[in-house]
Structure formats: structure tokens, C-alpha cells
Amino acid sequence: MKYVFTLLFLTTNAMAQAIYGPAGEYKGYSQTSPSGVTNVYNPQGQNIQSFQTDSGQTNFYSPQGQYQGTATAPIQAIPNTTLNAPRQAPQAPSVKGW
């Protein structure tokens, strides 16, 4: 499992984050460009993966730029509700017994 939490550096609107393993060992870093493409690099600085997320769909690419597949975020409905149901207006409180 990888953990991407530590900010490594900022350059001209590109953000990079160091990647550490579960035991704290350095695994490399990721860098996101202004266009939203994230490149993942190993500790030696070689690109090992690229991906881009748009509207909940993530497209993965090899270091050579070849398309490798897509992952879509699952839709999670609230139990016992209908998708796209109209919202209910809040009801005024009522006092019983009066």
C-alpha cells in the first residue's frame, strides 16, 4: 500500500508529493501538471505510471503513453432512497398535546 501525504516541492503550478511505503521507506514521488495529468516516478526518477481523472473517471497510461485502462468511481446511493428523487422541504416543528 502506498501513502501519498508529504509535499515535496512546488514549481510553476505543478505539484509533487513523495510516496512512502507502510514501513516508511521512500518509494518515489508523483507530480501533477496544470492539465491534471499525474506522473508517478520510482526512487531512481523513472516514470512508471501516468493517470488523469476527469468527472470521476480515471484513465491510466504506461510510461510510453499507451492507454492501460479506466477506473470509474462507484455511485453510492443512500439506503432506502430513489436516485434523482426530488428533495423534500423541511417541515416546521410540531408540538403534540396542545
Sequence and secondary structure as in RCSB ss.txt:
>XXXX:A:sequence
MKYVFTLLFLTTNAMAQAIYGPAGEYKGYSQTSPSGVTNVYNPQGQNIQSFQTDSGQTNFYSPQGQYQGTATAPI
QAIPNTTLNAPRQAPQAPSVKGW
>XXXX:A:secstr
  EEEEEEEEETTEEEEEEE TTS EEEEEEE TTSEEEEE TTS EEEEEEEETTEEEEE TT  EEEEEE   
   TT  TT           TT 
